[in-house]
Amino acid sequence: MSVLLVEDDMSIAIVITAALEAEGFDVVHCQTIEERDRLIAQQTFSAMVTDVMLPDGDGIETIERVRSLRPDMPVVILSAQNTLDTAVRATDTGAFEYFPKPFDIDELARTVRQAAGNGQGNVHDGDEPLGDGLPLVGRSPAMQSVFRMITRVLRNDLTVLILGESGTGKELVAEAIHQLGNRRTGPFVAVNTAAIPAELIESELFGHEKGAFTGAVARHEGKFEQAAGGTLFLDEIGDMPMQAQTRLLRALQSGTVRRVGGREEIKLDARIIAATNKDLEPEIAAGRFREDLYYRLNVVPISMPPLRDRPEDIEVLARHFLQHAANEGLPKRQLTSEAAELLRKQPWRGNVRELKNFIYRLALLAREDAIDVESINPLLAAESQGSQAGAGDGSAVDIDTAVSQWLAAERPADGSIYASAMAAFERPLFAEILKETGGNQLRAAHALGINRNTLRKRLSELELDPEAFARRP
């Protein structure tokens, strides 16, 4: 069996050739699209391995020419452009597999062996191209694994369970699967199951009939019905009440839902994507999450890496958020390489969400268009002071002195002092109240004199996890 290798980097070509020859393949190597087309027209290959960026064009954009000559030849695509867009473009061509560089050479050789044994590509139905505007950013190996998992679920309706810490971008993965998949023309309905009171969650998810309970003055369509033809995203599924878990399991098993107080069985027509920041196996062991529901949801698991495990993505994320901030009306800023390195060294315990909020503050408060180390250090110091204030050391603080010291250290730009001061004061205040109430949000909201939903929203925006303040026995 012979393999056509299209790769202009000779060092990579030599390594791939050696690995494929060790698998028993005859390897024919070329470096350009023109040579590729000539060789394909002249002889038959068991498989083709091709780079994307070639001297005379884009290896993905020209795959159709290959398909017209050899429609059954499997294609394996390599690329150093490690973005979700590249992964999706590769999948959209019907490629057998996509490998971001650097890749495991043994895995590549095994994949080519499998492809040659298959004798045909993994061509999908439909010719409609996938759109741009992809929400995920990252070129790290950890994110490449996420991208490859996303591409595997685009042509089916398998249930997906997204796992990861708060702020890692689980909803962005769900949106990407929806936007790029077969149901992209339908609605994307997101539900935070932790934010709905336990007594209302069944009505919100499954709907209710008029008169089903006090206050049900009209028929209400639930989220399952609203998502018909599209995607239903169940966020924070690990916090769903047990009774609602039972009804959700029944819906997934039967493929139908029934409104609260109703008798009609309504056919389920939505892709289900769930997400949680909890490790569900201990929750199952503790009796707080149904094991059968876990296996029903965990058909295709996708694990989102924390930002600390992908530090090489921090600079590209920071520049991405600066561009988004400019698009939303904030001043257009640039990031120096030294500033990017400083950002890369930070812990970012709130993950991508914390980084995004920090970059937006930088875009607002920086005095120069070029954000350098001197621009970042005061904000990092303020965050550190806020964390220390949140932890508390028991010492008395003169509020007038604290304000004076904060203004001297920070001195926000004119026109933004009030908003900056409120943001700096709010986080340690909320942290202290949550510490007093042991993480109980209802009591914290009562003590603060604000609505519980308002508190929950601000805690999310401030990257404060109430569970971190829960009293442990």
Contacts in CASP RR format, 6 or more apart in sequence:
PFRMAT RR
TARGET T0000
AUTHOR 0000-0000-0000
METHOD contacts of the structure
MODEL  1
MSVLLVEDDMSIAIVITAALEAEGFDVVHCQTIEERDRLIAQQTFSAMVT
DVMLPDGDGIETIERVRSLRPDMPVVILSAQNTLDTAVRATDTGAFEYFP
KPFDIDELARTVRQAAGNGQGNVHDGDEPLGDGLPLVGRSPAMQSVFRMI
TRVLRNDLTVLILGESGTGKELVAEAIHQLGNRRTGPFVAVNTAAIPAEL
IESELFGHEKGAFTGAVARHEGKFEQAAGGTLFLDEIGDMPMQAQTRLLR
ALQSGTVRRVGGREEIKLDARIIAATNKDLEPEIAAGRFREDLYYRLNVV
PISMPPLRDRPEDIEVLARHFLQHAANEGLPKRQLTSEAAELLRKQPWRG
NVRELKNFIYRLALLAREDAIDVESINPLLAAESQGSQAGAGDGSAVDID
TAVSQWLAAERPADGSIYASAMAAFERPLFAEILKETGGNQLRAAHALGI
NRNTLRKRLSELELDPEAFARRP
1 24 0 8 1.000
1 25 0 8 1.000
1 26 0 8 1.000
1 46 0 8 1.000
1 116 0 8 1.000
2 25 0 8 1.000
2 26 0 8 1.000
2 27 0 8 1.000
2 28 0 8 1.000
2 43 0 8 1.000
2 45 0 8 1.000
2 46 0 8 1.000
3 20 0 8 1.000
3 25 0 8 1.000
3 26 0 8 1.000
3 27 0 8 1.000
3 28 0 8 1.000
3 45 0 8 1.000
3 46 0 8 1.000
3 47 0 8 1.000
3 48 0 8 1.000
3 49 0 8 1.000
3 112 0 8 1.000
3 116 0 8 1.000
4 28 0 8 1.000
4 30 0 8 1.000
4 36 0 8 1.000
4 39 0 8 1.000
4 40 0 8 1.000
4 45 0 8 1.000
4 47 0 8 1.000
4 48 0 8 1.000
4 49 0 8 1.000
4 50 0 8 1.000
5 13 0 8 1.000
5 16 0 8 1.000
5 17 0 8 1.000
5 20 0 8 1.000
5 27 0 8 1.000
5 28 0 8 1.000
5 29 0 8 1.000
5 30 0 8 1.000
5 48 0 8 1.000
5 49 0 8 1.000
5 50 0 8 1.000
6 30 0 8 1.000
6 31 0 8 1.000
6 32 0 8 1.000
6 33 0 8 1.000
6 35 0 8 1.000
6 36 0 8 1.000
6 48 0 8 1.000
6 49 0 8 1.000
6 50 0 8 1.000
6 51 0 8 1.000
6 54 0 8 1.000
6 59 0 8 1.000
7 13 0 8 1.000
7 16 0 8 1.000
7 29 0 8 1.000
7 31 0 8 1.000
7 49 0 8 1.000
7 50 0 8 1.000
7 51 0 8 1.000
7 78 0 8 1.000
8 31 0 8 1.000
8 32 0 8 1.000
8 51 0 8 1.000
8 54 0 8 1.000
8 55 0 8 1.000
9 51 0 8 1.000
12 51 0 8 1.000
12 78 0 8 1.000
12 101 0 8 1.000
13 29 0 8 1.000
13 31 0 8 1.000
15 105 0 8 1.000
16 27 0 8 1.000
16 49 0 8 1.000
16 105 0 8 1.000
16 108 0 8 1.000
17 27 0 8 1.000
17 29 0 8 1.000
19 105 0 8 1.000
19 106 0 8 1.000
19 108 0 8 1.000
19 109 0 8 1.000
20 27 0 8 1.000
20 49 0 8 1.000
20 109 0 8 1.000
20 112 0 8 1.000
21 27 0 8 1.000
22 109 0 8 1.000
23 109 0 8 1.000
23 110 0 8 1.000
23 112 0 8 1.000
23 113 0 8 1.000
25 46 0 8 1.000
25 112 0 8 1.000
25 116 0 8 1.000
28 39 0 8 1.000
28 43 0 8 1.000
28 45 0 8 1.000
30 36 0 8 1.000
30 39 0 8 1.000
31 54 0 8 1.000
31 55 0 8 1.000
32 54 0 8 1.000
32 55 0 8 1.000
32 56 0 8 1.000
33 54 0 8 1.000
33 56 0 8 1.000
33 57 0 8 1.000
33 59 0 8 1.000
33 62 0 8 1.000
34 56 0 8 1.000
36 48 0 8 1.000
36 50 0 8 1.000
36 66 0 8 1.000
37 65 0 8 1.000
37 66 0 8 1.000
37 69 0 8 1.000
39 45 0 8 1.000
40 48 0 8 1.000
40 66 0 8 1.000
40 69 0 8 1.000
40 70 0 8 1.000
40 73 0 8 1.000
41 69 0 8 1.000
44 70 0 8 1.000
44 73 0 8 1.000
45 70 0 8 1.000
45 73 0 8 1.000
46 73 0 8 1.000
46 74 0 8 1.000
46 115 0 8 1.000
46 116 0 8 1.000
46 117 0 8 1.000
46 119 0 8 1.000
47 73 0 8 1.000
47 74 0 8 1.000
47 75 0 8 1.000
47 76 0 8 1.000
47 96 0 8 1.000
47 112 0 8 1.000
47 115 0 8 1.000
47 116 0 8 1.000
47 119 0 8 1.000
48 66 0 8 1.000
48 73 0 8 1.000
48 74 0 8 1.000
48 75 0 8 1.000
48 76 0 8 1.000
49 75 0 8 1.000
49 76 0 8 1.000
49 78 0 8 1.000
49 108 0 8 1.000
49 112 0 8 1.000
50 59 0 8 1.000
50 75 0 8 1.000
50 76 0 8 1.000
50 77 0 8 1.000
50 78 0 8 1.000
51 59 0 8 1.000
51 77 0 8 1.000
51 78 0 8 1.000
51 79 0 8 1.000
52 58 0 8 1.000
52 59 0 8 1.000
52 60 0 8 1.000
52 77 0 8 1.000
52 78 0 8 1.000
52 79 0 8 1.000
52 80 0 8 1.000
52 81 0 8 1.000
52 86 0 8 1.000
52 90 0 8 1.000
53 59 0 8 1.000
53 79 0 8 1.000
53 80 0 8 1.000
53 81 0 8 1.000
59 77 0 8 1.000
60 77 0 8 1.000
60 86 0 8 1.000
60 89 0 8 1.000
60 90 0 8 1.000
60 93 0 8 1.000
63 75 0 8 1.000
63 93 0 8 1.000
63 94 0 8 1.000
63 95 0 8 1.000
64 93 0 8 1.000
66 73 0 8 1.000
66 75 0 8 1.000
67 93 0 8 1.000
71 123 0 8 1.000
72 119 0 8 1.000
72 120 0 8 1.000
72 121 0 8 1.000
73 119 0 8 1.000
73 120 0 8 1.000
73 121 0 8 1.000
74 96 0 8 1.000
74 115 0 8 1.000
74 116 0 8 1.000
74 118 0 8 1.000
74 119 0 8 1.000
74 120 0 8 1.000
74 121 0 8 1.000
74 122 0 8 1.000
75 93 0 8 1.000
75 94 0 8 1.000
75 95 0 8 1.000
75 96 0 8 1.000
75 121 0 8 1.000
76 95 0 8 1.000
76 96 0 8 1.000
76 97 0 8 1.000
76 98 0 8 1.000
76 99 0 8 1.000
76 108 0 8 1.000
76 111 0 8 1.000
76 112 0 8 1.000
76 115 0 8 1.000
77 90 0 8 1.000
77 93 0 8 1.000
77 95 0 8 1.000
77 97 0 8 1.000
77 98 0 8 1.000
77 99 0 8 1.000
78 99 0 8 1.000
78 100 0 8 1.000
78 101 0 8 1.000
78 103 0 8 1.000
78 108 0 8 1.000
79 86 0 8 1.000
79 90 0 8 1.000
79 98 0 8 1.000
79 99 0 8 1.000
79 100 0 8 1.000
79 101 0 8 1.000
80 100 0 8 1.000
80 101 0 8 1.000
82 100 0 8 1.000
82 101 0 8 1.000
82 138 0 8 1.000
82 139 0 8 1.000
82 143 0 8 1.000
82 144 0 8 1.000
82 147 0 8 1.000
83 134 0 8 1.000
83 137 0 8 1.000
83 138 0 8 1.000
83 139 0 8 1.000
83 147 0 8 1.000
84 134 0 8 1.000
84 136 0 8 1.000
84 138 0 8 1.000
84 147 0 8 1.000
84 150 0 8 1.000
84 176 0 8 1.000
85 132 0 8 1.000
85 134 0 8 1.000
86 98 0 8 1.000
86 100 0 8 1.000
87 98 0 8 1.000
87 100 0 8 1.000
87 144 0 8 1.000
87 147 0 8 1.000
87 148 0 8 1.000
87 150 0 8 1.000
87 151 0 8 1.000
88 130 0 8 1.000
88 134 0 8 1.000
88 147 0 8 1.000
88 150 0 8 1.000
88 151 0 8 1.000
88 154 0 8 1.000
88 180 0 8 1.000
89 130 0 8 1.000
90 98 0 8 1.000
90 151 0 8 1.000
91 98 0 8 1.000
91 124 0 8 1.000
91 151 0 8 1.000
91 154 0 8 1.000
92 124 0 8 1.000
92 129 0 8 1.000
92 130 0 8 1.000
94 121 0 8 1.000
94 122 0 8 1.000
94 123 0 8 1.000
94 124 0 8 1.000
95 121 0 8 1.000
95 122 0 8 1.000
96 111 0 8 1.000
96 114 0 8 1.000
96 115 0 8 1.000
96 118 0 8 1.000
96 121 0 8 1.000
96 122 0 8 1.000
97 111 0 8 1.000
97 115 0 8 1.000
98 148 0 8 1.000
98 151 0 8 1.000
99 107 0 8 1.000
99 108 0 8 1.000
99 111 0 8 1.000
100 139 0 8 1.000
100 141 0 8 1.000
100 144 0 8 1.000
100 147 0 8 1.000
100 148 0 8 1.000
102 141 0 8 1.000
115 121 0 8 1.000
124 155 0 8 1.000
125 155 0 8 1.000
130 180 0 8 1.000
130 181 0 8 1.000
131 179 0 8 1.000
131 180 0 8 1.000
133 179 0 8 1.000
134 176 0 8 1.000
134 179 0 8 1.000
134 180 0 8 1.000
135 172 0 8 1.000
135 175 0 8 1.000
135 176 0 8 1.000
135 179 0 8 1.000
136 143 0 8 1.000
136 146 0 8 1.000
136 147 0 8 1.000
136 169 0 8 1.000
136 172 0 8 1.000
136 173 0 8 1.000
136 176 0 8 1.000
137 313 0 8 1.000
137 316 0 8 1.000
137 317 0 8 1.000
137 320 0 8 1.000
138 310 0 8 1.000
138 313 0 8 1.000
138 316 0 8 1.000
138 317 0 8 1.000
139 312 0 8 1.000
139 313 0 8 1.000
139 316 0 8 1.000
140 305 0 8 1.000
140 309 0 8 1.000
140 310 0 8 1.000
140 311 0 8 1.000
140 312 0 8 1.000
140 313 0 8 1.000
142 305 0 8 1.000
142 309 0 8 1.000
142 310 0 8 1.000
143 305 0 8 1.000
143 310 0 8 1.000
143 313 0 8 1.000
146 173 0 8 1.000
146 302 0 8 1.000
146 303 0 8 1.000
146 304 0 8 1.000
146 305 0 8 1.000
149 300 0 8 1.000
149 302 0 8 1.000
150 173 0 8 1.000
150 176 0 8 1.000
150 177 0 8 1.000
150 180 0 8 1.000
150 302 0 8 1.000
152 300 0 8 1.000
153 160 0 8 1.000
153 177 0 8 1.000
153 300 0 8 1.000
154 177 0 8 1.000
154 180 0 8 1.000
154 181 0 8 1.000
154 182 0 8 1.000
155 181 0 8 1.000
155 182 0 8 1.000
156 182 0 8 1.000
157 182 0 8 1.000
157 183 0 8 1.000
157 271 0 8 1.000
158 299 0 8 1.000
158 300 0 8 1.000
159 252 0 8 1.000
159 271 0 8 1.000
159 272 0 8 1.000
159 273 0 8 1.000
159 274 0 8 1.000
159 296 0 8 1.000
159 297 0 8 1.000
159 299 0 8 1.000
159 300 0 8 1.000
160 174 0 8 1.000
160 177 0 8 1.000
160 272 0 8 1.000
160 273 0 8 1.000
160 274 0 8 1.000
160 299 0 8 1.000
160 300 0 8 1.000
160 301 0 8 1.000
160 302 0 8 1.000
161 237 0 8 1.000
161 273 0 8 1.000
161 274 0 8 1.000
161 275 0 8 1.000
161 276 0 8 1.000
161 297 0 8 1.000
161 298 0 8 1.000
161 299 0 8 1.000
161 300 0 8 1.000
161 301 0 8 1.000
161 302 0 8 1.000
162 170 0 8 1.000
162 173 0 8 1.000
162 174 0 8 1.000
162 273 0 8 1.000
162 274 0 8 1.000
162 275 0 8 1.000
162 276 0 8 1.000
162 301 0 8 1.000
162 302 0 8 1.000
162 303 0 8 1.000
162 304 0 8 1.000
163 170 0 8 1.000
163 275 0 8 1.000
163 276 0 8 1.000
163 277 0 8 1.000
163 301 0 8 1.000
163 302 0 8 1.000
163 303 0 8 1.000
163 304 0 8 1.000
164 170 0 8 1.000
164 275 0 8 1.000
164 276 0 8 1.000
164 277 0 8 1.000
164 303 0 8 1.000
164 304 0 8 1.000
164 306 0 8 1.000
165 277 0 8 1.000
165 304 0 8 1.000
165 306 0 8 1.000
165 350 0 8 1.000
165 351 0 8 1.000
166 277 0 8 1.000
166 350 0 8 1.000
166 351 0 8 1.000
166 353 0 8 1.000
166 463 0 8 1.000
166 465 0 8 1.000
167 350 0 8 1.000
167 351 0 8 1.000
167 352 0 8 1.000
167 353 0 8 1.000
167 354 0 8 1.000
167 463 0 8 1.000
168 304 0 8 1.000
168 305 0 8 1.000
168 306 0 8 1.000
168 307 0 8 1.000
168 351 0 8 1.000
168 352 0 8 1.000
169 304 0 8 1.000
169 351 0 8 1.000
169 352 0 8 1.000
169 353 0 8 1.000
170 235 0 8 1.000
170 275 0 8 1.000
170 277 0 8 1.000
170 304 0 8 1.000
171 190 0 8 1.000
171 233 0 8 1.000
171 235 0 8 1.000
171 275 0 8 1.000
173 275 0 8 1.000
173 302 0 8 1.000
173 304 0 8 1.000
174 188 0 8 1.000
174 190 0 8 1.000
174 231 0 8 1.000
174 233 0 8 1.000
174 273 0 8 1.000
174 275 0 8 1.000
175 188 0 8 1.000
175 233 0 8 1.000
177 231 0 8 1.000
177 271 0 8 1.000
177 273 0 8 1.000
178 184 0 8 1.000
178 188 0 8 1.000
178 230 0 8 1.000
178 231 0 8 1.000
178 233 0 8 1.000
178 271 0 8 1.000
178 273 0 8 1.000
179 188 0 8 1.000
183 229 0 8 1.000
183 230 0 8 1.000
183 231 0 8 1.000
183 270 0 8 1.000
183 271 0 8 1.000
185 230 0 8 1.000
186 229 0 8 1.000
186 230 0 8 1.000
186 231 0 8 1.000
187 226 0 8 1.000
187 227 0 8 1.000
187 228 0 8 1.000
187 229 0 8 1.000
187 230 0 8 1.000
187 231 0 8 1.000
188 227 0 8 1.000
188 230 0 8 1.000
188 231 0 8 1.000
188 233 0 8 1.000
189 223 0 8 1.000
189 226 0 8 1.000
189 227 0 8 1.000
189 230 0 8 1.000
189 231 0 8 1.000
189 232 0 8 1.000
189 233 0 8 1.000
189 270 0 8 1.000
190 233 0 8 1.000
190 235 0 8 1.000
191 204 0 8 1.000
191 205 0 8 1.000
191 223 0 8 1.000
191 232 0 8 1.000
191 233 0 8 1.000
191 234 0 8 1.000
191 235 0 8 1.000
192 235 0 8 1.000
192 236 0 8 1.000
193 201 0 8 1.000
193 234 0 8 1.000
193 235 0 8 1.000
193 236 0 8 1.000
193 237 0 8 1.000
193 238 0 8 1.000
193 239 0 8 1.000
193 240 0 8 1.000
193 244 0 8 1.000
194 235 0 8 1.000
194 236 0 8 1.000
194 238 0 8 1.000
194 239 0 8 1.000
194 240 0 8 1.000
195 236 0 8 1.000
195 453 0 8 1.000
195 456 0 8 1.000
196 204 0 8 1.000
198 241 0 8 1.000
198 243 0 8 1.000
198 244 0 8 1.000
201 240 0 8 1.000
201 241 0 8 1.000
201 244 0 8 1.000
202 243 0 8 1.000
202 244 0 8 1.000
202 247 0 8 1.000
202 260 0 8 1.000
203 212 0 8 1.000
203 213 0 8 1.000
203 216 0 8 1.000
203 220 0 8 1.000
203 222 0 8 1.000
203 260 0 8 1.000
204 222 0 8 1.000
204 223 0 8 1.000
205 222 0 8 1.000
205 223 0 8 1.000
205 224 0 8 1.000
205 244 0 8 1.000
205 247 0 8 1.000
205 248 0 8 1.000
205 257 0 8 1.000
206 222 0 8 1.000
206 224 0 8 1.000
206 247 0 8 1.000
206 251 0 8 1.000
206 257 0 8 1.000
206 258 0 8 1.000
206 259 0 8 1.000
206 260 0 8 1.000
207 220 0 8 1.000
207 221 0 8 1.000
207 222 0 8 1.000
207 224 0 8 1.000
207 225 0 8 1.000
207 259 0 8 1.000
207 260 0 8 1.000
208 216 0 8 1.000
208 219 0 8 1.000
208 220 0 8 1.000
208 222 0 8 1.000
208 259 0 8 1.000
208 260 0 8 1.000
208 261 0 8 1.000
208 262 0 8 1.000
209 216 0 8 1.000
209 219 0 8 1.000
209 259 0 8 1.000
209 260 0 8 1.000
209 261 0 8 1.000
209 262 0 8 1.000
210 216 0 8 1.000
210 217 0 8 1.000
210 218 0 8 1.000
210 219 0 8 1.000
211 217 0 8 1.000
211 261 0 8 1.000
212 259 0 8 1.000
212 260 0 8 1.000
212 261 0 8 1.000
212 262 0 8 1.000
213 260 0 8 1.000
216 260 0 8 1.000
219 259 0 8 1.000
220 259 0 8 1.000
222 259 0 8 1.000
223 232 0 8 1.000
224 232 0 8 1.000
224 251 0 8 1.000
224 257 0 8 1.000
224 266 0 8 1.000
224 268 0 8 1.000
224 270 0 8 1.000
225 257 0 8 1.000
225 266 0 8 1.000
227 270 0 8 1.000
228 269 0 8 1.000
228 270 0 8 1.000
229 269 0 8 1.000
229 270 0 8 1.000
230 269 0 8 1.000
230 270 0 8 1.000
230 271 0 8 1.000
231 270 0 8 1.000
231 271 0 8 1.000
231 272 0 8 1.000
231 273 0 8 1.000
232 270 0 8 1.000
232 271 0 8 1.000
232 272 0 8 1.000
232 273 0 8 1.000
233 273 0 8 1.000
233 274 0 8 1.000
233 275 0 8 1.000
234 240 0 8 1.000
234 248 0 8 1.000
234 272 0 8 1.000
234 273 0 8 1.000
234 274 0 8 1.000
234 275 0 8 1.000
235 274 0 8 1.000
235 275 0 8 1.000
235 276 0 8 1.000
236 275 0 8 1.000
236 276 0 8 1.000
236 277 0 8 1.000
237 274 0 8 1.000
237 275 0 8 1.000
237 276 0 8 1.000
237 297 0 8 1.000
238 276 0 8 1.000
238 278 0 8 1.000
238 280 0 8 1.000
238 283 0 8 1.000
238 288 0 8 1.000
238 289 0 8 1.000
239 276 0 8 1.000
239 278 0 8 1.000
240 248 0 8 1.000
242 288 0 8 1.000
242 290 0 8 1.000
245 289 0 8 1.000
245 290 0 8 1.000
245 293 0 8 1.000
246 290 0 8 1.000
248 293 0 8 1.000
249 290 0 8 1.000
249 292 0 8 1.000
249 293 0 8 1.000
249 296 0 8 1.000
251 257 0 8 1.000
251 268 0 8 1.000
252 268 0 8 1.000
252 272 0 8 1.000
252 293 0 8 1.000
252 296 0 8 1.000
252 297 0 8 1.000
253 296 0 8 1.000
254 265 0 8 1.000
254 268 0 8 1.000
255 267 0 8 1.000
255 268 0 8 1.000
256 265 0 8 1.000
256 266 0 8 1.000
256 267 0 8 1.000
256 268 0 8 1.000
257 265 0 8 1.000
257 266 0 8 1.000
257 268 0 8 1.000
258 264 0 8 1.000
258 265 0 8 1.000
258 266 0 8 1.000
259 266 0 8 1.000
272 297 0 8 1.000
274 297 0 8 1.000
280 289 0 8 1.000
280 294 0 8 1.000
281 294 0 8 1.000
283 289 0 8 1.000
284 290 0 8 1.000
284 291 0 8 1.000
284 294 0 8 1.000
306 351 0 8 1.000
307 313 0 8 1.000
307 314 0 8 1.000
307 348 0 8 1.000
307 350 0 8 1.000
307 351 0 8 1.000
307 352 0 8 1.000
307 355 0 8 1.000
308 347 0 8 1.000
308 348 0 8 1.000
311 344 0 8 1.000
312 344 0 8 1.000
314 340 0 8 1.000
314 343 0 8 1.000
314 344 0 8 1.000
314 348 0 8 1.000
314 355 0 8 1.000
315 335 0 8 1.000
315 340 0 8 1.000
315 343 0 8 1.000
315 344 0 8 1.000
317 352 0 8 1.000
317 355 0 8 1.000
317 356 0 8 1.000
318 335 0 8 1.000
318 340 0 8 1.000
318 343 0 8 1.000
318 355 0 8 1.000
318 359 0 8 1.000
319 335 0 8 1.000
319 340 0 8 1.000
321 355 0 8 1.000
321 356 0 8 1.000
321 359 0 8 1.000
321 360 0 8 1.000
322 332 0 8 1.000
322 333 0 8 1.000
322 334 0 8 1.000
322 335 0 8 1.000
322 359 0 8 1.000
322 362 0 8 1.000
322 363 0 8 1.000
322 371 0 8 1.000
325 333 0 8 1.000
325 359 0 8 1.000
325 360 0 8 1.000
325 363 0 8 1.000
325 364 0 8 1.000
326 332 0 8 1.000
326 333 0 8 1.000
326 363 0 8 1.000
330 360 0 8 1.000
330 363 0 8 1.000
330 364 0 8 1.000
331 363 0 8 1.000
331 364 0 8 1.000
331 366 0 8 1.000
331 369 0 8 1.000
332 369 0 8 1.000
333 362 0 8 1.000
333 363 0 8 1.000
333 366 0 8 1.000
333 369 0 8 1.000
333 370 0 8 1.000
333 371 0 8 1.000
334 369 0 8 1.000
334 370 0 8 1.000
334 371 0 8 1.000
335 343 0 8 1.000
335 370 0 8 1.000
335 371 0 8 1.000
336 370 0 8 1.000
336 371 0 8 1.000
336 372 0 8 1.000
336 373 0 8 1.000
338 372 0 8 1.000
338 373 0 8 1.000
339 371 0 8 1.000
339 372 0 8 1.000
339 373 0 8 1.000
339 375 0 8 1.000
339 376 0 8 1.000
342 373 0 8 1.000
342 376 0 8 1.000
342 377 0 8 1.000
342 380 0 8 1.000
343 355 0 8 1.000
343 376 0 8 1.000
346 380 0 8 1.000
348 354 0 8 1.000
348 355 0 8 1.000
349 463 0 8 1.000
350 463 0 8 1.000
353 463 0 8 1.000
354 463 0 8 1.000
357 461 0 8 1.000
357 463 0 8 1.000
358 379 0 8 1.000
358 383 0 8 1.000
361 379 0 8 1.000
361 423 0 8 1.000
362 371 0 8 1.000
362 375 0 8 1.000
362 376 0 8 1.000
362 379 0 8 1.000
364 413 0 8 1.000
364 416 0 8 1.000
365 379 0 8 1.000
365 412 0 8 1.000
365 413 0 8 1.000
365 416 0 8 1.000
365 420 0 8 1.000
366 375 0 8 1.000
367 375 0 8 1.000
367 413 0 8 1.000
368 375 0 8 1.000
378 409 0 8 1.000
378 410 0 8 1.000
381 409 0 8 1.000
382 406 0 8 1.000
382 409 0 8 1.000
382 410 0 8 1.000
382 424 0 8 1.000
385 406 0 8 1.000
386 424 0 8 1.000
386 427 0 8 1.000
386 428 0 8 1.000
389 427 0 8 1.000
389 428 0 8 1.000
389 431 0 8 1.000
389 432 0 8 1.000
390 427 0 8 1.000
390 428 0 8 1.000
390 431 0 8 1.000
390 432 0 8 1.000
390 435 0 8 1.000
391 431 0 8 1.000
392 432 0 8 1.000
403 421 0 8 1.000
406 421 0 8 1.000
406 424 0 8 1.000
407 417 0 8 1.000
410 420 0 8 1.000
410 424 0 8 1.000
412 419 0 8 1.000
412 420 0 8 1.000
412 421 0 8 1.000
426 458 0 8 1.000
426 462 0 8 1.000
427 462 0 8 1.000
427 464 0 8 1.000
429 448 0 8 1.000
430 444 0 8 1.000
430 448 0 8 1.000
430 455 0 8 1.000
430 458 0 8 1.000
430 459 0 8 1.000
430 462 0 8 1.000
430 464 0 8 1.000
431 464 0 8 1.000
431 469 0 8 1.000
433 444 0 8 1.000
433 447 0 8 1.000
433 448 0 8 1.000
434 441 0 8 1.000
434 444 0 8 1.000
434 464 0 8 1.000
434 466 0 8 1.000
434 469 0 8 1.000
435 469 0 8 1.000
436 444 0 8 1.000
436 447 0 8 1.000
437 443 0 8 1.000
437 444 0 8 1.000
437 447 0 8 1.000
437 469 0 8 1.000
438 469 0 8 1.000
438 470 0 8 1.000
438 471 0 8 1.000
439 466 0 8 1.000
439 467 0 8 1.000
439 469 0 8 1.000
439 470 0 8 1.000
439 471 0 8 1.000
440 466 0 8 1.000
441 452 0 8 1.000
441 455 0 8 1.000
441 456 0 8 1.000
441 459 0 8 1.000
441 466 0 8 1.000
442 452 0 8 1.000
444 455 0 8 1.000
444 466 0 8 1.000
445 451 0 8 1.000
445 452 0 8 1.000
445 454 0 8 1.000
445 455 0 8 1.000
448 455 0 8 1.000
459 465 0 8 1.000
459 466 0 8 1.000
END
